Amino acid sequence: MSEALQFHPVANIFPLMEGKPFEDLCDSIQQNGLMEGIWIYKGQIIDGRNRYRACRETGVEARFRAYEGEDADLVGFVVALNLHRRHMDEGQRSVVAAKIANMVVGGKEANSANLQDCHPVSQSAAASMLNVSPRSVASAKRVIERAPEPITRAVERGDMAVSLAASVVELPEDEQASITALASEPEQMRELARDLVHNHRAQGTGENEWYTPEEYIETVREFLGGIDLDPASSEVAQKVVQAGKYFTIQDNGLEKEWSARGVWLNPPYAQPAIAQFIGKTVDEFNAGNFEEGVVLTHNYTDTAWFHLAATNCSAICFTRGRIGFLSPEGKKASPTQGQAFFYFGDRVDDFREAFAKTGFVVVAA
């Protein structure tokens, strides 16, 4: 096999195919041959990297076409070819626009001699070329420069919105890393990213120690006739909750049996803890380890853990207004969404009456 051709930097503004899409391309080329030629300029590929790779993978002879236009038109030519061929969402186009602008403003390839063929493109011009807003391009630029590589690739594949990825880069580095470490599928990655971003927007901090205001605890305590167990708590929280028994983070309530009559739970809202505590609640209730319980979370109705709670509880109270959770120092949070109280137990009518002042109650099917 002949020595592989190099890719011109302008070809790298569009993502390489991976996994099954590339396998399908290889199968198509092997069965039908190369239908569209590969464009080259000054001995380097400017368009058709995936087709070229597929030809080398399958042994099919590649065909080439030479770009003979002006240097100033090179970027526009390659963009036009790919936009005509590919179905790209706004986030994917924004990343391409950011790469075009970055080619001449300090991107990773800025020292390549081949960039002399690429005339400067401003961020606003790149946005216009790709039919996206300059704001989206600026968000994509932050993602390219600061996001973990799997997050950037997810945006390039269309698996994550560029706005969500741009929010992810504002998280602490350990939480950014946890998204890619704990999530292997695109849907899992999106859900985990949304949960972490929502948590920071709602609480303004990476800490999970935020406490429910006393008036809501009083409603829960009066309804349950006392709180027998709080499985995700702390000594500070117990000044208000006053549960008969509670587990701290050191105790790890996820590993304990929740033997109690009435359970109150305000779990940590960051992933994966919230999903784990919701799963534990459902398991303990279905096992008959506690008689009834109330769980308070944000109303993230698009998440898997919310659906798990909703399909196993007896009723849900969606709050009227937002709950201003309190930090250990007494600072009040300003959530960007409302909350939901899940009820597990048989006294649905009593729950509806007790929480009527808090919000509207929906009885589970």
C-alpha positions as CSV (number, residue, x, y, z in Angstrom):
1,M,0.0,0.0,0.0
2,S,1.3,3.4,-0.9
3,E,2.3,6.0,1.7
4,A,-0.8,7.7,3.1
5,L,-1.4,11.3,2.1
6,Q,-1.5,14.0,4.7
7,F,-4.6,16.0,5.6
8,H,-4.5,19.7,5.0
9,P,-5.6,21.7,8.1
10,V,-8.7,22.9,6.3
11,A,-9.9,19.3,6.1
12,N,-9.7,19.0,9.9
13,I,-12.5,21.5,10.6
14,F,-15.0,18.7,10.0
15,P,-15.0,15.7,12.3
16,L,-13.9,12.2,11.3
17,M,-16.4,9.5,11.2
18,E,-16.2,6.9,14.0
19,G,-17.8,3.6,14.8
20,K,-20.8,2.3,12.8
21,P,-21.1,5.3,10.4
22,F,-17.5,4.7,9.3
23,E,-18.1,1.0,9.0
24,D,-21.2,1.7,6.9
25,L,-19.1,4.0,4.6
26,C,-16.5,1.2,4.2
27,D,-19.2,-1.3,3.3
28,S,-20.8,1.1,0.8
29,I,-17.4,1.8,-0.9
30,Q,-16.5,-1.8,-1.0
31,Q,-19.8,-2.7,-2.7
32,N,-20.2,0.2,-5.0
33,G,-16.8,1.7,-5.3
34,L,-15.8,5.3,-4.7
35,M,-18.7,7.4,-6.0
36,E,-17.2,10.9,-5.3
37,G,-13.6,11.8,-5.8
38,I,-11.3,13.1,-3.0
39,W,-10.2,16.7,-3.3
40,I,-6.5,17.5,-2.9
41,Y,-4.5,20.7,-2.9
42,K,-0.7,21.0,-3.0
43,G,-0.4,17.2,-2.4
44,Q,-2.7,17.2,0.7
45,I,-6.3,16.2,1.1
46,I,-8.7,19.1,1.7
47,D,-11.9,17.2,1.5
48,G,-12.7,13.5,1.6
49,R,-10.7,12.2,4.6
50,N,-13.4,9.7,5.5
51,R,-13.7,8.4,1.9
52,Y,-9.9,8.2,1.7
53,R,-9.6,6.3,5.0
54,A,-12.4,3.9,3.8
55,C,-10.6,3.3,0.5
56,R,-7.4,2.4,2.4
57,E,-9.4,0.2,4.8
58,T,-11.1,-1.8,2.0
59,G,-8.4,-1.7,-0.6
60,V,-10.6,0.1,-3.1
61,E,-8.6,2.4,-5.4
62,A,-9.1,6.1,-4.5
63,R,-9.8,8.7,-7.2
64,F,-8.6,12.3,-6.7
65,R,-9.6,15.7,-7.9
66,A,-7.4,18.8,-7.7
67,Y,-8.6,22.1,-6.3
68,E,-7.5,24.9,-8.8
69,G,-9.3,27.8,-7.2
70,E,-7.9,30.8,-5.3
71,D,-6.3,30.4,-1.9
72,A,-8.7,33.0,-0.6
73,D,-11.6,30.7,-1.5
74,L,-10.2,27.5,-0.1
75,V,-12.1,27.5,3.2
76,G,-15.4,28.5,1.6
77,F,-15.0,25.8,-1.0
78,V,-14.5,23.1,1.6
79,V,-17.3,24.3,3.8
80,A,-19.7,24.4,0.8
81,L,-18.9,20.9,-0.1
82,N,-19.5,19.6,3.4
83,L,-22.7,21.5,4.1
84,H,-24.1,20.2,0.9
85,R,-23.2,16.7,1.8
86,R,-23.8,16.5,5.6
87,H,-26.8,17.0,7.8
88,M,-25.5,19.1,10.6
89,D,-27.3,20.6,13.6
90,E,-26.6,24.1,14.9
91,G,-24.0,22.9,17.5
92,Q,-22.0,21.0,14.9
93,R,-22.0,24.0,12.5
94,S,-21.0,26.2,15.4
95,V,-18.0,24.0,16.2
96,V,-16.9,24.1,12.5
97,A,-17.3,27.9,12.5
98,A,-15.2,28.1,15.7
99,K,-12.5,26.0,14.1
100,I,-12.4,28.1,11.0
101,A,-11.9,31.3,13.1
102,N,-9.4,29.5,15.4
103,M,-7.2,28.5,12.5
104,V,-6.0,32.1,12.3
105,V,-6.4,33.2,16.0
106,G,-4.2,30.8,17.8
107,G,-5.6,27.3,17.3
108,K,-3.5,24.2,17.8
109,E,-2.5,24.2,14.1
110,A,-1.7,27.9,13.9
111,N,2.0,27.3,13.3
112,S,1.5,25.0,10.3
113,A,3.1,26.3,7.2
114,N,0.0,25.1,5.3
115,L,-2.1,27.8,7.0
116,Q,-0.7,30.3,4.7
117,D,-3.2,29.0,2.2
118,C,-6.1,29.9,4.5
119,H,-6.9,33.5,4.6
120,P,-8.1,35.0,7.9
121,V,-11.7,34.5,8.8
122,S,-13.3,36.5,11.6
123,Q,-15.6,34.9,14.1
124,S,-18.6,36.8,12.8
125,A,-17.7,35.9,9.2
126,A,-17.3,32.2,10.2
127,A,-20.7,32.4,11.9
128,S,-22.3,33.8,8.7
129,M,-20.6,31.2,6.6
130,L,-22.1,28.4,8.7
131,N,-25.5,30.1,9.3
132,V,-25.2,30.2,13.1
133,S,-25.1,33.1,15.6
134,P,-21.8,34.6,16.7
135,R,-22.9,33.7,20.3
136,S,-23.0,30.0,19.3
137,V,-19.6,30.3,17.7
138,A,-18.2,31.9,20.9
139,S,-19.7,29.0,23.0
140,A,-18.2,26.5,20.6
141,K,-14.8,28.2,20.9
142,R,-14.9,27.8,24.7
143,V,-15.8,24.1,24.3
144,I,-12.9,23.5,21.9
145,E,-10.4,25.3,24.1
146,R,-11.6,24.0,27.5
147,A,-13.9,21.0,27.4
148,P,-12.6,17.4,27.9
149,E,-12.1,15.8,24.5
150,P,-15.1,13.4,24.8
151,I,-17.4,16.4,25.3
152,T,-16.1,18.1,22.2
153,R,-16.5,15.0,20.2
154,A,-20.1,14.6,21.5
155,V,-20.9,18.1,20.1
156,E,-19.2,17.3,16.8
157,R,-21.3,14.1,16.5
158,G,-24.5,16.0,17.3
159,D,-24.9,14.1,20.6
160,M,-24.8,17.2,22.9
161,A,-26.0,20.8,22.4
162,V,-23.1,23.3,22.2
163,S,-24.9,25.4,24.9
164,L,-24.9,22.5,27.3
165,A,-21.2,21.7,26.6
166,A,-20.3,25.4,27.1
167,S,-22.0,25.2,30.5
168,V,-20.0,22.0,31.3
169,V,-16.7,23.8,30.9
170,E,-17.7,26.2,33.8
171,L,-17.9,23.2,36.2
172,P,-15.0,22.2,38.4
173,E,-12.5,20.0,36.5
174,D,-13.2,17.0,38.6
175,E,-16.9,17.2,37.8
176,Q,-16.2,17.6,34.1
177,A,-14.1,14.5,34.3
178,S,-16.8,12.6,36.1
179,I,-19.2,13.1,33.1
180,T,-17.0,11.2,30.8
181,A,-15.8,8.7,33.4
182,L,-19.3,7.7,34.5
183,A,-21.2,7.9,31.2
184,S,-20.4,5.8,28.2
185,E,-23.6,6.4,26.1
186,P,-24.6,9.7,24.6
187,E,-27.9,9.9,26.5
188,Q,-26.1,9.1,29.8
189,M,-23.5,11.8,29.1
190,R,-26.2,14.4,28.3
191,E,-28.2,13.5,31.4
192,L,-25.3,13.6,33.7
193,A,-24.1,16.9,32.2
194,R,-27.6,18.5,32.6
195,D,-27.8,17.4,36.2
196,L,-24.4,18.8,37.2
197,V,-25.1,22.1,35.4
198,H,-28.6,22.4,36.9
199,N,-27.1,21.7,40.3
200,H,-24.6,24.5,40.0
201,R,-27.0,27.0,38.6
202,A,-29.5,26.3,41.3
203,Q,-27.1,26.3,44.2
204,G,-24.2,28.5,42.9
205,T,-21.7,26.1,44.3
206,G,-20.3,22.6,43.9
207,E,-21.2,21.6,47.5
208,N,-24.0,19.2,48.1
209,E,-24.8,20.5,51.7
210,W,-27.9,22.5,51.1
211,Y,-30.7,22.3,53.6
212,T,-34.5,22.5,53.3
213,P,-36.1,25.5,55.0
214,E,-37.9,24.8,58.3
215,E,-41.4,25.5,57.1
216,Y,-41.3,22.6,54.6
217,I,-39.8,20.3,57.2
218,E,-42.6,21.2,59.5
219,T,-45.1,20.2,56.8
220,V,-43.4,16.9,56.3
221,R,-43.1,16.2,60.0
222,E,-46.7,17.0,60.7
223,F,-47.9,14.9,57.8
224,L,-45.8,11.8,58.7
225,G,-46.4,12.2,62.5
226,G,-42.7,12.6,63.0
227,I,-39.6,11.8,60.9
228,D,-38.2,8.4,61.9
229,L,-35.3,8.3,59.4
230,D,-33.3,10.8,57.4
231,P,-30.9,8.7,55.3
232,A,-28.9,11.5,53.7
233,S,-28.3,14.1,56.3
234,S,-25.8,15.8,58.7
235,E,-25.6,17.1,62.2
236,V,-26.3,20.6,61.1
237,A,-29.4,19.5,59.1
238,Q,-30.7,17.7,62.2
239,K,-31.1,20.9,64.1
240,V,-34.2,21.4,62.0
241,V,-35.1,17.9,60.8
242,Q,-34.9,16.2,64.2
243,A,-35.2,12.7,62.9
244,G,-35.2,9.7,65.2
245,K,-32.3,8.3,63.2
246,Y,-30.1,9.7,60.4
247,F,-27.2,8.7,58.3
248,T,-24.4,11.1,57.4
249,I,-22.1,11.0,54.3
250,Q,-19.7,9.0,56.5
251,D,-22.4,6.5,57.4
252,N,-23.4,6.1,53.7
253,G,-27.1,5.6,53.8
254,L,-26.9,3.8,50.4
255,E,-25.4,0.8,52.2
256,K,-27.9,0.8,55.1
257,E,-31.3,-0.7,55.4
258,W,-34.0,1.9,55.8
259,S,-36.0,0.3,58.6
260,A,-38.5,3.0,59.7
261,R,-42.1,4.0,59.7
262,G,-41.7,7.5,58.2
263,V,-38.7,8.5,56.0
264,W,-37.7,12.0,54.9
265,L,-35.1,12.4,52.1
266,N,-33.6,15.5,50.6
267,P,-30.8,13.8,48.6
268,P,-27.6,15.3,47.2
269,Y,-28.6,16.8,43.9
270,A,-25.4,16.1,42.0
271,Q,-24.9,13.0,39.9
272,P,-24.5,10.1,40.4
273,A,-25.6,10.5,44.0
274,I,-29.2,11.7,43.3
275,A,-29.9,8.8,40.9
276,Q,-28.4,6.3,43.5
277,F,-30.6,7.7,46.3
278,I,-33.7,7.6,44.2
279,G,-33.0,4.0,43.2
280,K,-32.4,3.2,46.9
281,T,-35.7,4.8,47.9
282,V,-37.6,2.8,45.4
283,D,-35.9,-0.5,46.4
284,E,-36.4,0.1,50.1
285,F,-40.0,1.0,49.8
286,N,-40.9,-1.9,47.4
287,A,-39.1,-4.2,49.9
288,G,-41.3,-3.0,52.7
289,N,-38.5,-1.6,54.8
290,F,-40.3,1.7,55.4
291,E,-44.0,2.4,55.6
292,E,-44.2,5.8,54.0
293,G,-41.8,8.6,53.0
294,V,-41.4,12.0,51.4
295,V,-38.6,12.8,49.0
296,L,-37.7,16.4,47.8
297,T,-35.9,17.0,44.6
298,H,-35.7,19.6,41.8
299,N,-38.4,18.9,39.1
300,Y,-36.0,17.5,36.5
301,T,-38.8,15.8,34.6
302,D,-36.5,14.8,31.7
303,T,-34.1,12.6,33.7
304,A,-34.2,8.9,34.2
305,W,-34.1,9.1,38.0
306,F,-37.2,11.5,38.0
307,H,-39.1,9.0,35.9
308,L,-38.1,6.2,38.2
309,A,-39.4,8.0,41.2
310,A,-42.6,9.2,39.4
311,T,-43.5,5.6,38.3
312,N,-43.0,4.1,41.8
313,C,-44.4,6.8,44.1
314,S,-48.1,7.3,45.0
315,A,-48.3,11.1,44.4
316,I,-46.2,14.1,43.6
317,C,-46.5,17.7,44.8
318,F,-45.1,20.2,42.3
319,T,-44.2,23.4,44.3
320,R,-45.8,26.7,43.8
321,G,-42.7,28.9,43.4
322,R,-39.1,27.8,44.1
323,I,-37.6,26.6,47.4
324,G,-34.7,28.7,48.6
325,F,-32.4,26.0,50.0
326,L,-30.0,27.1,52.7
327,S,-26.2,26.7,52.8
328,P,-24.4,25.8,56.1
329,E,-23.7,29.5,56.4
330,G,-27.3,30.4,56.0
331,K,-27.0,31.7,52.5
332,K,-30.2,31.2,50.4
333,A,-29.9,29.6,47.0
334,S,-31.8,30.9,43.9
335,P,-32.8,27.8,41.9
336,T,-33.7,28.2,38.3
337,Q,-36.6,25.7,38.5
338,G,-39.3,24.5,40.9
339,Q,-39.2,21.4,43.1
340,A,-41.2,18.2,43.6
341,F,-42.2,16.3,46.7
342,F,-42.6,12.6,46.0
343,Y,-44.8,10.6,48.3
344,F,-44.4,6.9,48.9
345,G,-47.2,5.4,50.9
346,D,-51.0,4.7,51.1
347,R,-52.3,8.0,52.5
348,V,-52.6,9.9,49.2
349,D,-55.7,11.9,50.3
350,D,-53.9,13.0,53.5
351,F,-50.8,13.9,51.4
352,R,-52.9,16.0,49.0
353,E,-54.5,17.9,51.9
354,A,-51.2,18.4,53.8
355,F,-49.3,19.8,50.7
356,A,-52.2,21.8,49.2
357,K,-50.5,25.0,50.5
358,T,-47.2,24.0,48.9
359,G,-48.3,23.3,45.4
360,F,-50.5,21.1,43.2
361,V,-50.6,17.4,43.8
362,V,-50.7,14.8,41.0
363,V,-51.7,11.2,41.9
364,A,-49.6,8.6,40.3
365,A,-51.3,6.1,37.9
